[in-house]
Amino acid sequence: MKRRNLNIFLLAMILANTTAGCGGADTPASDTTVPPDSGDVTAVEAKPEIRDDLPADLDFGGETVRFLYREELLNEFYSEEETGDVVDAAVYNSMLAVEERLNVDIVVEALAGHMNSERDNYINHVSNSVMAGDDMYDWVDMLAGRIPQCLPKGIFADILENKYVNIEKPWYLQGFSDMAIDGKLFFISGDASLGYMKNAFVIYFNTDLVDDYHLDNLYTLVDEGKWTLDKMGEIAAISSQDVNGDGAYDGNDKLGFLVHNYNHLVGFYGSTGTKMYERETDGSFSLTFGSERDADVCDKLFRVLYGSVGTFDCNLSDTTDSEVAPFMELTNKFIAGDILMMTAQMDEAIQYLRNMQSPYGILPFPKYDEAQAEYITLSRSQHNAFVMPLTCDVPDNVRY
């Protein structure tokens, strides 16, 4: 069996085992949950265990499989040992289960590539190794938003060539069929890495300030489908103070709403149900943006974010070295209770808010209006996607 087939098997197994590991597959499922000190019993639907459909007798004789991953984010994919942390344990045990099941040795190399200043070097390292014909890695972690710039180089293999890849499996991110180009798919993502979950866009809010300003229950607004752009702007206006009296709202004031990172703005593009392209029946894409609704969305976003009382877009990023300090100043203002709501990513609760004393809650990005059927959440494009270098066990005469 070719090494490329081994690597497809391996990724599928890692995806499946990470899903099981985080859910505690070895622990019998309970049908009920009993809250502490309560006589109430709440029924919980038991979910069936999801297993892979790979052959049960696969054995690759101890072969080594090599991954390259961004050094700064390595712990979301790989752990050399159990640290006592429940997430690290799930990551560690998922890898161990794959190694034992397939009889392989997983080796992970780390290289800096997450911060803006390191990204070009990371991509060039991968590109140059493939162009030179070096079979250095079997799988490479790529920042999802940078993959399009690599595709014209022709350095990645088509993942759909392997009959054992089923992108409809629940451990892959859904919608990958729409990502295929001429029937070829050059990257994959899912539960093998925690990246896409950690980078999901959310809004954090200070629950003490909700009480102080006598606001509506924000969770109830969400549940009733009333959490919209207009409602967000309305709440921001009544929960802010122009501290220095200059008539403008910025980091010197008490804010109702903060766009904490310019990368978060794309979250509103998704949450409002706006689409830029549609796939045609022949597989091609056509530009569809520009409808009356699209124009209304843009107008409303501009009005709420830049023309309303109490909102501020800081135009900073936590992955640009020169912007980290002012970014953290605003983070600390949220921690101190000077900001009611701010855009964020799920993992910022661990990265930045671990020592926050006031309670805080998590909301989805708002809908365009109440008529919109559902809330839609995007993940920041710095999250992980796996690519297979074209040099992965491909004979020289058919490499390109």
Summary of the structure (lengths in Angstrom):
residues: 400
radius of gyration: 23.3
end to end distance: 21.0
largest distance: 72.1
contacts: 1183
relative contact order: 0.16
helix: 38%
strand: 18%
